[in-house]
Amino acid sequence: MLIAPSLAEQPQTEPDGLALAISLTAHELRAPLLATRAVVERLLYVPATESERRSLLEEAARELDRLAKLTDVLLQWAYGNVPLSLDPIDLVAVVAECLDEARREVPGRSISLIAPSRLRLKADLVHIRIAILNVLRNALTYSPSDRAVEVEVRLSSGSAVIRVRDHGAGIATDDRSGLFEPLVRGRLGRARATGAGLGLFIARQIVEAHGGAIAAESDGNGTVFQIDVPTRAALVIR
């Protein structure tokens, strides 16, 4: 059964604008900050050759550059509707980069990818990357550590499709209506005390801004999130 979000649906407790803006900022800045800190700690405490140190510094520079770009995006969000910067991208390459980042964040976890050699479309690179990473992080959080998270990229009826499958316990029926709402966590999330309930909400906002849709299907064998993005998109962040 597909669980399609509706912008008309509201959580039981609507967060005020300032609280939501602060939560969104903290949620999105956390990962690059932690990644940069990890690189710095390796430089400080792990013996390395000059070549290895240079490689680590380059990695830290990349993370700081991503952090700066992300900060610009979040500041734009704070001022309301922002036109997307639509440029030709290779979605397969972007998804592969997101998988690499997710593996660095959760070492030892297995993520598989089935995709064509490339899939070109116009999208906002920074935003679409955020959406994909948030769906991946959600799948890794709720999938058993000994099971791979499976990702598929394909073209279907004029849309680029990204499917992310986990092998967790699935989404409880009572949790499905608020799945893509802000600051709402499901029963498993509350039990684990993990997450702020923002990742899927942010992903939905970004995907819908591209003129696309995000939905989920779930049963006792896991959950599949599907992102559909038109190959030509020209809408704005709302």
QUIDA-V804306 format. One record per residue. N is the residue number from 0. RES is the residue in one small letter. BURIAL is b if it has 16 or more other ideal C-beta (glycine too) atoms within 10 Angstrom, else e. Layout:
BEGIN
N/RES/BURIAL ; N/RES/BURIAL
END
This chain:
BEGIN
0/m/e ; 1/l/e ; 2/i/b ; 3/a/e ; 4/p/b ; 5/s/e ; 6/l/e ; 7/a/e ; 8/e/e ; 9/q/e ; 10/p/e ; 11/q/e ; 12/t/e ; 13/e/e ; 14/p/b ; 15/d/e ; 16/g/e ; 17/l/e ; 18/a/e ; 19/l/e ; 20/a/e ; 21/i/e ; 22/s/b ; 23/l/b ; 24/t/b ; 25/a/e ; 26/h/b ; 27/e/b ; 28/l/e ; 29/r/e ; 30/a/b ; 31/p/b ; 32/l/e ; 33/l/e ; 34/a/b ; 35/t/b ; 36/r/e ; 37/a/b ; 38/v/b ; 39/v/e ; 40/e/e ; 41/r/e ; 42/l/e ; 43/l/e ; 44/y/e ; 45/v/e ; 46/p/e ; 47/a/e ; 48/t/e ; 49/e/e ; 50/s/e ; 51/e/e ; 52/r/e ; 53/r/e ; 54/s/e ; 55/l/b ; 56/l/e ; 57/e/e ; 58/e/b ; 59/a/b ; 60/a/e ; 61/r/e ; 62/e/b ; 63/l/e ; 64/d/e ; 65/r/b ; 66/l/b ; 67/a/e ; 68/k/e ; 69/l/b ; 70/t/e ; 71/d/e ; 72/v/b ; 73/l/b ; 74/l/e ; 75/q/e ; 76/w/b ; 77/a/e ; 78/y/e ; 79/g/e ; 80/n/e ; 81/v/b ; 82/p/e ; 83/l/b ; 84/s/e ; 85/l/b ; 86/d/e ; 87/p/e ; 88/i/b ; 89/d/e ; 90/l/b ; 91/v/b ; 92/a/e ; 93/v/b ; 94/v/b ; 95/a/e ; 96/e/e ; 97/c/b ; 98/l/b ; 99/d/e ; 100/e/b ; 101/a/b ; 102/r/e ; 103/r/e ; 104/e/b ; 105/v/e ; 106/p/e ; 107/g/e ; 108/r/b ; 109/s/e ; 110/i/b ; 111/s/e ; 112/l/e ; 113/i/e ; 114/a/b ; 115/p/e ; 116/s/e ; 117/r/e ; 118/l/b ; 119/r/e ; 120/l/b ; 121/k/b ; 122/a/b ; 123/d/b ; 124/l/e ; 125/v/e ; 126/h/b ; 127/i/b ; 128/r/b ; 129/i/b ; 130/a/b ; 131/i/b ; 132/l/b ; 133/n/b ; 134/v/b ; 135/l/b ; 136/r/b ; 137/n/b ; 138/a/b ; 139/l/b ; 140/t/b ; 141/y/b ; 142/s/b ; 143/p/e ; 144/s/e ; 145/d/e ; 146/r/e ; 147/a/e ; 148/v/b ; 149/e/b ; 150/v/b ; 151/e/b ; 152/v/b ; 153/r/e ; 154/l/e ; 155/s/e ; 156/s/e ; 157/g/e ; 158/s/b ; 159/a/b ; 160/v/b ; 161/i/b ; 162/r/b ; 163/v/b ; 164/r/b ; 165/d/b ; 166/h/b ; 167/g/b ; 168/a/b ; 169/g/b ; 170/i/b ; 171/a/e ; 172/t/e ; 173/d/e ; 174/d/b ; 175/r/e ; 176/s/e ; 177/g/b ; 178/l/b ; 179/f/b ; 180/e/b ; 181/p/b ; 182/l/b ; 183/v/b ; 184/r/b ; 185/g/b ; 186/r/e ; 187/l/b ; 188/g/b ; 189/r/e ; 190/a/e ; 191/r/e ; 192/a/e ; 193/t/e ; 194/g/b ; 195/a/b ; 196/g/b ; 197/l/b ; 198/g/b ; 199/l/b ; 200/f/b ; 201/i/b ; 202/a/b ; 203/r/b ; 204/q/b ; 205/i/b ; 206/v/b ; 207/e/b ; 208/a/b ; 209/h/b ; 210/g/b ; 211/g/b ; 212/a/b ; 213/i/b ; 214/a/b ; 215/a/b ; 216/e/b ; 217/s/b ; 218/d/e ; 219/g/e ; 220/n/e ; 221/g/b ; 222/t/b ; 223/v/b ; 224/f/b ; 225/q/b ; 226/i/b ; 227/d/b ; 228/v/b ; 229/p/b ; 230/t/e ; 231/r/e ; 232/a/b ; 233/a/e ; 234/l/e ; 235/v/e ; 236/i/b ; 237/r/e
END
